[in-house]
Amino acid sequence: MTDKVTFPQIGNYNLAFERVFNQGMGLEYVSPPKMTDRTLALGTKYSPDSVCAPFKFMLGNYIEAIQKGAKILVGVGGVCRLGYYGELHEQILKDLGYNVKFVNFARARLKKPKTWHDKFKDLNPDMSLVRIGEVLPTAIRMIKYMDQVDDYLRKNLGFEQEEGAFMALYQDYLAGLREIEGLKDLKTYQKAAMKDFQKIPLDKPKNPLKVALVGEYYTVMEPFSNHFLEKWLAKRGVEVSRWMNLTNSLIDRPEKKVKNHIKHYASYNMGATSMYTIATALKCAKKNFDGIIHIKSAGCMPEIDTMTVLQNISKDYQIPILYLSFDSQTSDLGLETRLEAFYDMILMRKEKLF
């Protein structure tokens, strides 16, 4: 019987991970259930109070996937506390009595290929590097294509003439990705899909409100963890820009370019996503965006460190910045109040300027 493996949910990227595990690793991928309040409640119940919300979401993901039959759990590394969370997740699950195997990729080193090979072997001793090499290019390209579609939606979702048209097509698009056989098939599919998205009629003003989302890796990319902030903005006719995705931060990763871009505001890397937060905010300020929303989980030190730098950018370029921290206690009502005030302010400011 094929072993069942899972990976924490983050956006829709699990479609690509599923392909790697199923076709490349010879394992059966168990997708965690759709993120709900139950996911967060489970993670919060068994987590230390002081850890960040992503830790709790990931733990809830693991428990729900185990309940669906997952026997192998994949942990991820990071350049903040995330790099230490795998051991703690593993210990908590062990204490709860779950008999599962935990493979922690935080112990792999980017510049030491053998450490990655060893972790792949931990997942499946019989795996084939040749097969993984055949599957990875398609999975990586799939991630890039999903990010391309998401970028287009963020810029146009709030201006569709027929409400729900984009999301209906998007769900069909995601379902179709599962049926892709290879890289050539994927390229043909993506080209046709983008044409379909571009055919959706828009009623978009010449100069709409533009807001950039910046901040901590997980919370800015996982919609449930930020209370579906992008949809909230789209409903109010805001063109949303979000640089942070897997394509930009992991696959392309313009680290040297970013360091040079922000050298007048930050002379060194403060860790995790801090560099990219500053660079994106600066770029959007220079492009005369109407506002920036900084998103982080409560207690995220790298992003807390960026806030002073963001204040300097806000002052230098006269651009409003809203700072939002999310934890397991964040309420929709409190968030709504702050967002409404920010939206009203940037709207009045734009009307005054134009």
Disulfide bonds with the S-S distance in Angstrom:
none
